[in-house]
């Protein structure tokens, strides 16, 4: 049995949560394999809206075991709050489990993240200030605290106190702020440990057994390719890899299982925070797309920057991830536009670029192809054949350009507002 992995193709916020939720009922295991609560997935089911940050979007399917794999960073306070919020709405979370190898976010990570970002001023990265970068730094510096440490209070306390001594030295000497209270943090994390201990398990062995047992397993990433630490618009990136390849690394499974690789993109482009955005629309059209698409960050609430679809980005994402099919989200947001543009290349200093240069921080002028808008209400359409001809032409051009079929077209936030070809 093969497994499916779903990845974002742009700068995140493409609507991966809806696709995961759409596929979850057909899956027996749903796995989140990287990132932390700097992500935000919005799922709408029967008119009910759920905003998830750490939990896999498949959590709304009580029949699917939900796994937070080793590549995920966990803020225990946030995770417990998210679990409680679902339970308060009458949903079970008994099917949610955590890898013993997951690294934890602690208050000093959040403090350092916030202090550094504030100190950068106008040169800020655009971090969500959730402690993600500092926690990954500790992970790779080999001083991180993992979920398995929650199972031994003596080890947990020793590691927390040793780390806080170092972090407080930085906080007080460099940033001139008050030190964190180690006693309070130790007691808080012992309380979190008691609550989370029943969910901690060897997810690597579990997933291997599920795959060998021909179970249907669905892997979901957070953020997207252009925020990848290696392949994104560095340094305006996240601290992990949201690619299909990272699913193998972050979850601890062989790449040969990942035979279905779904790339998710919006019919236009958005990004949150700082960094290059060649097709950005700093005009009334950009404002209209933001309004119609309700483009505000589900984690931070920040207004998203909006622009035309960028096929240079999508081609790059397709090369890196080897997508076998694509899902186009929020096509309905463009229903009112007379003309729609697609960026097919960049120009800079009389040179044309068809791929993403490493030095993307230099100003890139987008090269556009213009399409006639479909100017039609797409609500309620269930069949591809019934879509407006102009929208079908738009879809066909993207497919031909990327050489990958678009098999899913989303025309609204609800599950049923989805066409599958």
N, C-alpha and C positions, 0 to 999 in steps of 0.2 A: 504493500500500500504506500502510495506517495503522500507527501505532506505539502501543504500550501503555505506560502509566506506572502504577506501583504506589506508593501513599502510605499512611502510617500515619494513623489518624484520631484517636488519643488522645494519650498522652504517650510514645509509643515502645514498643518491646518487644511489639508486637502479634502478631508472627509473620510479618513481611514476608518474611524470609529463606526461609521454607518456600514461600510463594506464588511468589517469584521462582524458586526452584529448581524448582518444579512447572511453571512456564511456560517456563523456560529451554530445555528440549529442543525446544520449538517455535519458538525464536528463533535468529536468525543473528548477532545482536549484542546484548550486554547492557551497559547503561551505568549507572554510578553518577554522579549529577550534583551532589551537595552533601555537606557535612559532612566529618568526618575520622574518625580512629580512636577518637573518643568514642562511636561507634556499635558495636553488637554484633549480628550476625545469626547465629542458630544454625540449622544445617541438619542433618537426620538422613537418611542414605541407606543402606539395607540394614543398619541397626543401627549404622552408623558416624556419629559426631557430629563436625561441623565447626563451629568458632566463628570467624566472619570479622569483621574490624573495618574494614578498608579495601577489601578486594577485593569486587567485586560477587558476590552470592550465586550468580549464574550461572556462576561460575568452575568449578564442578564439571562443566559441560558442555564438554568439550574442543573441540566443533565450533563453539561460539559465540565470536566475538571479544569480549573483555571490555575495556571502556574506563573509565578514570578521567577524567572530563570536567573542563573548566576550573573548575567550581564546587567541586571537591573539594580539600580540604587534605591534603597528603601529608607524613607523617613518614617520611623515607626509611628510617630504621632499622627502624621498625615494618613498613613495606611489605616490605622485604627479608626480614625475619624471617618474615612471613606466607607469602611466596612459598616460602621454604625449607621451612617446616613442611609445606606441601602436597606439595612435591617429595619430602620425606623419607617421605611416605606413598604414594609411587609415582604421584602425579598430575603431569601436565604443566602448566606455567604459560606456555608459549610463546605463548599466545593473549591474554596480558594486556598492555595498552598504556596509556601515560600521556599526557595532553594536555600539550603544551609550555607551556600557560598555567596549569597548576595551581600554586597557591602552596604553599610548603613550610613545615613546622613545624621550628623550630630549638630547640636546648636553652634559649635564653633565653626563648622563649615558654612552655615548660614551667615554667621557674623562676619567671617572673613570675606565671603562672597559680596556681601552688602558694602562693607568698608572699602574694598578694592574698587568696586564698580563706581561708588560715589566719588572716590578719589580721582578717578579717570576723567571726570567732568565731561567735556564735549567729546572726548576720545573713547567714551564708554563702549563696551561690546554690545550691550543690549541684553545682558543676562537677566533671567527672571528672579535672581537673588534667592534661589531656593537651596543654595549650597552644592549644586551639582559639580561645578568645576573643582572646588577644593576637595570634595569627597573623592573624585576620580584621581586627583593629585595624590591623596593619601593611599589610594589603592595601588597606584603604580610606584609609589615610594615605599610600599610594603609596610605601611603603618596603619592600614585601614582596619576597621572593626567590622566583622561579618555577622550574619545572622546566627551562625553556629556559636558565636561567643555569647549570645543571649542565653544559651543553655547552661552556662557555668558562671555564676555570679562572681566568683573570685577572679577568674580571668577577665570578665567584663569590666569589673571595677579597676583592676590593674591597668588595663589598656586605656580606659577613659581618663584616668588620672595622669598617666604618662603623656597622653596626647594633649590634654588641657594645659599641662605645664608648659609645653612648647608653644601652643597656640596663644596662651595668655601673654607670653613674652612678646610675641609679634603684635598682638592687639594693643598692649600697653606701650611698648617702645616705639613702634612704627606709626600706629594710628592714634596713639595718645588717648585711648578709650579705657573704660573700666574693665577689669578682668571678669571672666565668667566664673560662676560659682560651681566648683567641681562637685561638692556635696549634693547640690540640688540635681545636677545632671545625672549623677550616679543613681540616685533614688528614682528619678523619673524613668531611666532606662531599665532598672530592675522591674518596675511596674509594667513597662511595655513588654519586657521579656516574659513575664508571667502570662500575659494575655496572648502573646504571639507564639509561644512555645508549641502548642498543639498543631500549628500550621507549618512548622519548619520540618523539611524532609530532604532526602536525597533525590532531587528532581531529575538529575542526569540519568540515574538508574531507572527511575520511573518512566521517563520519556523513551529511553531505549527499549524498554519492555513494551510500551504502548505501540511504538513503531514496528517492532518485530512481530507484535500481535495483530498487525494489520488494522490498527485503529486509525481513525481520521483525525489528524493533528493539524491545527491551524496556528501559525506563528505571526505575531504582529509586532511591528516596530513603532517607535515613537519618532517625532520630528520627521526629517526627510533628507534626501541625498544632498541637497545644497547646504545642509547644516552638518554634514558629515565631517568629523575631525580631520580626516585625510583628504577627502575629495570635495569638500564644500568651499564656500567663499571665505577662506581663512583670512583673518582670525575671527570673523563674524559667524562662528559655528558653535555647535554644542560640543560636549566633551566625550562623545561616544560615536559609534558608527551605526547608522540606521539602515544599512544596506542589506540585501538578501544574504550576502556572505557573512554578515555579522550575526544572522540568525543561527548559523552553524556554530560560530564561536561562542556567542552569548548564551545559547541554550545547551551547548555541549553535545551536539548531534552531528553525524556525518553529512557533508554537503549533498551526497547522492540522494538523500531523502527528499530534497526540496525541488521536486519536479514541476510544480505549479507555482509560478512567481508572478504575482499580480502587482502592477504598478498603478498607483492612484494619483490622479491629477485633477485640478479644477479646470473648467473651461476658460479660465483667465488665470492671472497670477496674483498671489498676495505674499507678503512677508511681514513679520513683526520684528521690531528692533532695528539696529543699525546694519549697514552693509550695502554693497552694490545691488542695484535693481534696474537693469538697463531698460526694461519695458514699463517702468513705473509711470503712472498717469497722475501728474500733479495739477489736475484741472477738474472741471465739473463732471466729466465722464468718470474719472476715478472716484469722485465723491458719490456719484450715483451708484456705481458698482458696490461701493462700501455700504451704502444704505440698503440697496436691494438684497445684497448678500449677507447683511448683518455681520460685517467683517470686523469683529472685535474679539480679541484673544480670550479663549475659554479658561485659560489659566490666570492671565494678568488683567484682562479687561481692556488692554490697550487697543486703540484703533489700528487695524492692519493697513499697511500700505498696499494699494491696489494697482494693477496694471494689466496689459494685454498678455495673452498666452505667449510663452517663450519656448519655441521649439528647439532652440540651441540647448536650453536646460533639459528638456525632455529627452532629446537625443543622447545627451551626455549621461543622463540617469539610466537610459535603456542600455547603453554600452556597458556601464558598470554592473548593472544588476541582472542583465539577461532576461528581461521580462518575457513571459510567454503570452500574457494578455494584459489589457489595460482597462481601467475603470475611469470614466470621465464624470466628474461631479459638478453639480450646480450649473448645468447648462441653462436652467430656467432663469438664472439671474440675468442672462443676456437677452431675455425675450423682448425687451423694450427698445433695444438699440437699433438705429438705422444702419449703421456700419460697424463692422467688427474687424479688428486687425490681429494678425499673428506675426510675431517676430520670428524670422527664419535665419537671420545671421546678424553679426555685429560688424561695425566699421570703426576703425581707429587709425589715425595717421595714414590714410589712404590704403589701409590694409583691411581685407575682409576676413572675419573669423567665423568658422563654422563649428567650433568647439569652444569649451570654456578655458581661457588662458589662466595660468596660475596667478598672474598679476592682474586679476580682474578689477582691482581698485583703480586702475586707469579708466578714464571715462570712455564708455562704449556707446556708440550710437546704434540703435536698433534698426534693422532693415525689415520693413513690413510688407506683408501681402494683405490686401484688403478683401473683405468678404461682405456680401450683402446680408444685412440682418434679417432674421426670419419673422420678426414683428408679429408673433403669434403667442397665444396662451397655450402652454404645453401641459398644463395641469390635467391629470386624469388619463393621459396617453399611456397605454400599456404595451403597444407594439411598435417596434422600430419602423415598420412600413408606414405608420400613421404620423411620424414626425414631419415637421415642415421640411420641404425640399432643401431650403437654405441651410438648415441645421444638419441635414444628412450630408450636404456638400462639405460643410465645415468638418464633420467627423471623418469623412473619406479622405480629405486632404491630410489630416493629422495621421491617419493610419498609413497612408502612402509614404509620408515623410519619415515616419518612425519604423515602418515595416513590421508593425506589431498590431494585431487586431484589437479594437476597442469592443469588448464583449459586454460591458456594463455601462449604462447611461443613467445617471441619477437626475431626477427632475423635481426634487424636493427632499426635505429632511426625513420624511417618514419611510418606513420599510417598504411599503407598497408603492411608493413613488420611484420605482426602479424598473428599468427595462433591461432584460438580459437577452442577448442575441444567441 
